[in-house]
């Protein structure tokens, strides 16, 4: 059965390469694991439970909405098993569905899963001889993630209840074990929310110039006194060497302003995409963002809204409004449009006529 492990790993690796152009949501976990393993009854009378420490790793791929598939592997070991000098070990590999609570815009997410596979256990029987048996295994559990960064976080869990049937050929009852893990979680692909732009800084108000004092005496030149105003009927006296006050110059009249209708209109911020009847703008090479929708257009009939981000056409990613217009230029009939509305990603079908 160990031959199935390389095939399972190759399946997930090929799935990642096949979706490299538009990678789905992938979560990877690795870390410490604790296993409370129930020994089959009548095999070891000294201890009915083994406390094992080891490792656990898992990888999940999102298929649609919050559902995905998961592969889980774990290995545990204990020395001096059951009071002997022998060692006991356990290795399991299981697969199953996984449901994630929360999306990639949340700091904290959680998950539940149900797994099925095989468990290989090496234990010590009453005659102090190691006994190895492989059994089917089932596990159900849950865990939570705290994302420190966009792609790196801490995972607590999974807390799993495991059920195995070791030595069932001898008529022994099934075993109930418990497993707990914690470690580092990584995530790739999926639709991450765009980073919010920083708000521009408010311009500082200009400082008002200080009024110069008309009555002022220089400390460096004590003989420099304030000029006295001439009495009525006398012309102003000027001291030798002093400049005459400049004659005020009358400014030329301002030319008449043009009415607003004659002013040059501001340049448009978007591009017209005629097949849909929208005006779209680029979004950092991550799609075409709808700015406005024409009345009665295909986009209005399809319930598209300003602010929607168009990311794909018939499964092919589009990064700019020009790529969107090029993809729709030769298409008629039913076309699948992938959009991102806020943090909700979906795909809809629209009907294009000949153009």
Secondary structure by P-SEA (a helix, b strand, c coil): caaaaaaaaaaaaaaaaaacccccbbbbbbbbbbbbccccccccccccbbbbbbcccbbbbbcccccbbbbbbbccccccccccccccbbbbbbcbbbbbccccccccccccbbbbbbbbbbbcccccbbbbbbbbbbbbbcbbbbbcccccccccccbbbbbbbcccccbbbbbbbbbbbbbbbbbcccccccccccccccccccccbbbbbcccccccccccccbbbbcccccccccccccccccccccccccccccccccccccccccccccccbbbbbccccbbbbcccccccccccccccccbbbccccccccccaaaaaaaacccccbbbbbbbcccccccbbbbbccc
